[in-house]
Structures are given as structure tokens and as C-alpha cells.
Amino acid sequence: MISYNPVTDELLGRLAAVVGEAAVSTAEAERQARAKDMSHHAAHLSEAVVWPQTAEQVAAILRLAHEAGVPVTPWGAGSSLEGNPIPLHGGLLLAMERMDRVVAVHPADFQVTVQPGLGYKDLNLRLAPDGLFFAPDPGANASIGGMLANNAAGSRTVKYGATKDNVLAMQVALADGRLIRVGSRSVKQSAGYDLLHLFVGSEGTLGVITEATLKLVPRPAVMSAVVATFPAVAAAIEAVVAIRGTGLDVAALEFVGAETAAVATREAGVDWGERPTVLMEIHAAHSASAELDLALVQQICRELGATGFRATMDPTERQALWHVRHHLFEMLLRAFPGTHWIVLDIAVPISSYPELVAAAESALAAEAMFGSLIGHAGDGNLHVAVAYSDDDGLRRAERINEAVVSQAIALGGTSTGEHGVGIGKRQFMVAEHATAVDVMREIKQTLDPRGILNPGKVLP
Amino acid sequence: MISYNPVTDELLGRLAAVVGEAAVSTAEAERQARAKDMSHHAAHLSEAVVWPQTAEQVAAILRLAHEAGVPVTPWGAGSSLEGNPIPLHGGLLLAMERMDRVVAVHPADFQVTVQPGLGYKDLNLRLAPDGLFFAPDPGANASIGGMLANNAAGSRTVKYGATKDNVLAMQVALADGRLIRVGSRSVKQSAGYDLLHLFVGSEGTLGVITEATLKLVPRPAVMSAVVATFPAVAAAIEAVVAIRGTGLDVAALEFVGAETAAVATREAGVDWGERPTVLMEIHAAHSASAELDLALVQQICRELGATGFRATMDPTERQALWHVRHHLFEMLLRAFPGTHWIVLDIAVPISSYPELVAAAESALAAEAMFGSLIGHAGDGNLHVAVAYSDDDGLRRAERINEAVVSQAIALGGTSTGEHGVGIGKRQFMVAEHATAVDVMREIKQTLDPRGILNPGKVLP
């Protein structure tokens, strides 16, 4: 067990010499504002908040913390869902928000270089005039650094990949204060060990990302949307598999469980009824080809017994549909006032999706709890938002989490598709990775021998 | 400097106890057959060849070699181009060819699990009845294990990604004989450090891949092909960028330099003339949409001054075109009888491609050497096949390599896009990665402290 030292006045003085007096604070309000992300995990206070403005400052802060044996927890936007940036062991909270510059746009290379504190929605607003966008869309206005650290994903992963698939190069500050560059602006790279992907998804436990070059995608000329409802989950997923099997490169293939569809029908006036629902988005270079795509999708859905089908190429209608999808959670909050929520995040090979859904439904039933099933079915990722209102409810929700995660792992899947391990999934790491966890520990020990980086996360 | 021990009779006896007498050989013919890949690097003899048949045998062999301090060099198909599997320090040659089984096909998951000795072309023949294929296509009949170890790519990377983008999970034997599983059959995964991509591209220096689950792609309903010739490289690449900018997900965007186009025109009777030529392949789910794609591509090429343009949806004509592309090197061999070749492999951000081509042409001119420029322009990857006939020619070719690699790195690119570091690119690792090479060394030291795995490769 590593033991940590407290943040001393001497350390605070040294930090102030690095970042300036105004960029170090021990004020309770600042620490409280960064004590808890959007997860169900308990808040913890850091001892001080530090706001670096440059990569060199990040490296200098880490060097000081490393020498002092003080924990450092990086903080992006605080929108994570697994306690990933909660400073469990106190120490320094490294607030990345002032490192939010677009460093360079390379439109002809379909690339942008940014600082990690920038929100991806802000980035996409900046890129719109160039007709480009950064594809991963986890929701909220997650910071790029947080997305990289958690390998966040979202609805469009089925076509464009997760964050890890959309980054080419990074600058990373190591625990001992070294500053390195990993990856390359070349989209093809075979030159040595893939350190880039070692740091992506490591949740700030191996290094702190100080700059990243991201892949961009041309904004599609035509976007169409589809809603189809099915008599059963199995038919809905069969349709998802069949559509992927055509080679149509669908940009989103989202699943909404029957109960949640019913909430949307009631709250938003959609006509999904109380049936398993699939939402899709299809991107195309010209509208005539989008029409062909939609006809093919319709045929498949009809053949697999869709009870409802609606396709649209009208932007307003499409946006309205995705507005409903993106606000399902708010509708749930209205439908179940005063409740708290745990959001489960598991993923399996797509053919096991119906079995995963069934496991979630039966785990909910066993605990007599309400859970909303919403998932990125195109890549086998399921979320279950479980409502609870007291400590007993929380315990039951955690039992549901345990049952569903165990089933996901048994089906060849993972304990977390896009939220990361954070605090809540550490207990499943050995079940999922067996002795590979030892190798993860060896790498952690090599890169962060004093264990100062985001302690209490990822590794069990 | 690590020193190695020779392969003793005692070790051979222990190996025979693991794999059987018939699967260990010190016969010169067997060692000669695996002393050199398809690169220009010199042959080296191993001391013994071992043919494992199971992952457990691989692990046991590594444990014995680790204890004995004997080098182990994995060998796939021997089709690599940078000396990657040449047993520079002797020791054991781990011939993976008997581990060539398809372990499981998961058609509804678009996945297959294979042993590493299987050739990717053999795999694709096996998958054809399922309407699926493994997309990376490096040429020859590279083994899956070799493709993973070198992160091989090919013509279709621009749409489907390199090998690293098409693998989900692997079993890996570590230097000390541990056998671990990395990754997940879930296409989305955020559970802990990305060990999968640490081993992919590590060229057998961190572990030996004993099994892999690969992503598959539905065989497209319609494939069309395009050839366009341009008055200058810049216009050709402008067209490539513009086509990518439409959002059209072109499956191949290949560049052929003017001199090589002239060879193809002469040898294969195509009408490319002596002009920079772009070859494309477009995959579509229906022919009507392919026609729209082709019209759009034609318009762009015309606007950018294409002097020739031909598009086809006829399978025979398309195959004939790609046959020419895939046999360009053989035509060069015929055109320059009795010469040897070095194949350069560099990649840059796509906007710098014309500059890279110019650098290659001027480096060739400076040494008065012939070089054939053929590249995967869609992802900024350029090959230059340099002809030489004697030692002086080899030295001049190596100077050209050095000049072109330096320029690629200066342009924000990489010393190797798809051939790996092997022997020949080690000298550029520090120029490309600076102090990140130290981190690579630390990881190598952690995972292979006795340095038995493929010594003399990747790290300078």
C-alpha cells in the first residue's frame, strides 16, 4: 500500500512559482466544485486545485508532486460517470480547463491539434466553418482530455470509432515530469511501440495528456434518420445485424428498451409505443444514395417484423428525433422525480445483445427495481439507468450492476464499453482480464513508481 | 549490452519434450529457409527451428528460453520487408506455420478467431462463403501473426484501417512464459490499459501472439474501380484530398508515379502514359449509389485537370486493373533485370504528400538512381522501390532512404507506415520519437528483462 504525503505550504509555494499565485487555490468552494463527477460515487475533496496553462507547467507540477509523494488527479469537465476524476486520496486536483486552445487546424489533413481542456462540442463549433467535425459524441460537453483518458465513445462509434480510433498523436506529461510525444500526424504508423494507445484510456493513471492531434471527418452532405419499432428485442437486434451485414456504413444504430420507449412516447409525444425501438442515422455523400440506403433499411426492418418504421431526410425532423434520444434521461428524471441513478455501461459481441438485455431485465426484476435500457446496439454497448432513492436502493442497484457486468463478461464482453473503470469497475478487472491485470500493474509501476497519478482508479 | 547463451543439447532436449522430437530441428536447410525475409537485409542463421502447435507450447518454449538466456525470434510467412523476423542473434527460430487453424467464426459478430500462422489470403478464402473478409491486404500471403506484429496495412487502409484497427482480442505469450489475454470480443472496450495495442506492432519484441480475434467486414455488394491520370503530382493529391473531403468512403486511393506508370503502360498495355496516376476502389451497398459515387469522383478529377479518367463497375475490368497494380513490382523486375531492390516505406500527413514525392524524386536524382514511386496516397503512405546492382548501389540506396525518411519525419510523418521498424528503421527511432524511445525501452525492460524476444529489432 502506497502512502501519500499531505500538500504542504512549501509545495503550494513551489506550485505558485510554476503556475502563478492565481492558479493555485485551497479555497473550499473550488475544491467542492471538483469533488465529484456526474456518477453515483461519493465526493472527495482534494487539498488544493491547480490550473496549469501549458504542458511545461503540467510537467513541472507532476515533478513536484512526484518528489513530494503527493497524489495528482486530472480533472476535465467532470462529466464522467464512473468517478474517474474524483480525488479519492486528496492531494492536488489538476484542473485542465485553462488549457482549452485549438493549437492548429489542418483541414487538408482532416486533423486538428488541441489542448485537453477544450470541450468537444466547443471544438465542433469551431470546426463547422471548415466542414469538418470530431466524431466521438459522449454527450455533456466532455473535455477532449477526459474523452481520451476514458476512451469515451457515443452514438456514432459504430461508424467512426471511439475516441481511441480518432486520435493520432499526443503530448503526455509523465509522473516524474518528463514530457514526451507519442504517435504521429501520419494516419499510418508502424514505428515502434504504440504508446499512444497505452495512454488513451488509462484514465490519467499513467500520464497526463497535455495536447492531442485528432482525426476529423468531413461533415456529411446528407444525414437521414430512421426509427423502427419491433415486437421483441431479438428482432430489433437481428435487424441491426442484418443492416450492418449489407455493408451500409450506418452512423448510429441505437437501441431503446420498451419501458423507456413508453416514457418517450408519454413525455415527448413520439409514436414508439411500448416496444423495443431502434434509431438510426445514415450519412451519405448525395441524397439519391441516401434514398437507396433508406429503402434497403426499410426492407430489412419490414422483413424482420418491424411494427413501426419512419425514415426522414428532413433536417428538422431528424434533429427532433435525436433531441428525444439525447433527452431520454431528462424525461426519466421527470417521470421518476426525486430518484438517484446509477448508469450501467456494459458491452458484448453484438450477437449476444438480446441475451444481455434479458440479463439486465431479469436482474432488475429480481431486485424489483426500475431500469431504463438505452444502448449503442450497433457496437453491442448497453446502458441501464437504474433508479434508486435510498441506501438500500443503492445496494440493490449495485447488485444489479454486478449481475449484469458478470453476464457481459461471461458473454465475451466487457465491464465497461465507454465510461472507463474509474472507481466502480475496478472490482471486475480480474474477472475480465485475469492475469493480464498483473501486466497492467507492472506497467503502472514502471511509469508511476510512486503511484501519484489518480490513485485508487483502474487497477484493483 | 545483453549477452546470450547458445542453444545447448540440454535445451533442445527440453524443447523436444514440449513440442515433440519432430518439431525441433537444427538442420541447416530448415534454418536457411528462415534466415531472411523479403527485405534487402542480410541473412542470419538461427541455431534451431521450433514449431509450436499450441499456445501453451509457445509459452513453455519462451519460459525455457528465458531461463536459458537464449534469443527467440518469431517467424510467420517471411514476407516482411524490413528484416523483422531475421534471427540476428541466433538462438531459437519460432516457426508459427503449424499454428494455422481458424479457431472460430462468429458471422453475426463480424469476427473470426484464428491462430497466428494462418495466411490472410487463406483466411479470406475460408471466409468467402460467409460473405465476410478481413480487410487489411499487405500482399504476399502474410501470416496473421506477422501482420499483427508489424501492424501491416495495404491498399484498403484508407477505408478499413490497418491491422491494428482490425483486431479485438489476442492471446499473448510473455517472455517469462506467462500466457495472457488482452482486449475483448466487444468492439467497444474501456476497461483498463490497452495492452492489445501495446503488443500489436511490437514486432515480437514484447510477447508472442498465439491467437487473435479479428474484425471482419461484409463483402461489399458492389465494387467499382477508377483510374485517373494527372499532369502533376500536386493535382493528383489535390484530387485525393477533395475526394476524401466529400465524405465518400473510398476503399483504396493509390498513387503511381509517372515513371512507374510508364513501365505499366509499356509492360501491361494500360493507357496511363507517363503521368502521375491515381487508382481508386469504391465499395457500395447498391449499384445505383456506386454510379453516383463515380460521377462525383469524375467531376472532381475533371475539375482538377485529370488528363485521363476511366471508371468501371465491371468485375473483370476492375480485377484486371488491380492485377496491374499488384504486379507493378514484377514488371519492374522485368524492366530492370538482374537488379536488387530496397523498398522504402514512409508516411506523412496527406497534405505533405506532394512534398514527400518531390523529396523522393530529388534524392533519387542526387544519387542518379532509379526508384519506382507507388503509394497508398489516401493515407499519405509512399513506397519507393530503389533498384541497385552492387554494394556501392546499396550504399547509395541507403542514403536515399535516409534522406527520404528524414524528410518524412520533418513533415510530421513517420519512418515507417506499414513495414515496421525491423532492422532498417531503428536508426530513425530517436529522430521520430525523441525521449518517448526511453519509455519504449522501459516497457521492453519490464516485459522482457532478459531481452530474449527478437533481439536487435525496433529499439535503437
Interface residues (C-beta under 8 A of the other chain):
Chain A: H106 A108 D109 F110 Q111 G131 N150 N151 A152 A153 T157 G161 A162 K164 D165 L174 R178 L179 I180 R181 V182 S184 R185 S186 V187 K188 Q189 S190 A191 G192 Y193 D194 L195 H197 L198 V200 G201 S202 L206 V217 P218 R219 P220 A221 V241 R244 G245 T246 G247 L248 D249 H283 A284 A285 H286 A288 S289 L292 D293 L296 A347 V348 P349 I350 S351 H376 D379 G380 N381 A408 G412 G413 T414 S415 T416 G417 E418 H419 G420 V421 K425 F428 M429 E432 H433 A434 T435 A436 V437 D438 V439 M440 E442 I443 K444 Q445 T446 L447 V458 L459
Chain B: H106 A108 D109 F110 Q111 G131 N150 N151 A152 A153 T157 G161 A162 K164 D165 L174 R178 I180 R181 V182 S184 R185 S186 V187 K188 Q189 S190 A191 G192 Y193 D194 L195 H197 L198 V200 G201 S202 L206 V217 P218 R219 P220 A221 V241 R244 G245 T246 G247 L248 D249 H283 A284 A285 H286 A288 S289 L292 D293 L296 A347 V348 P349 I350 S351 H376 D379 G380 N381 A408 G412 G413 T414 S415 T416 G417 E418 H419 G420 V421 K425 F428 M429 E432 H433 A434 T435 A436 V437 D438 V439 M440 E442 I443 K444 Q445 T446 L447 V458 L459
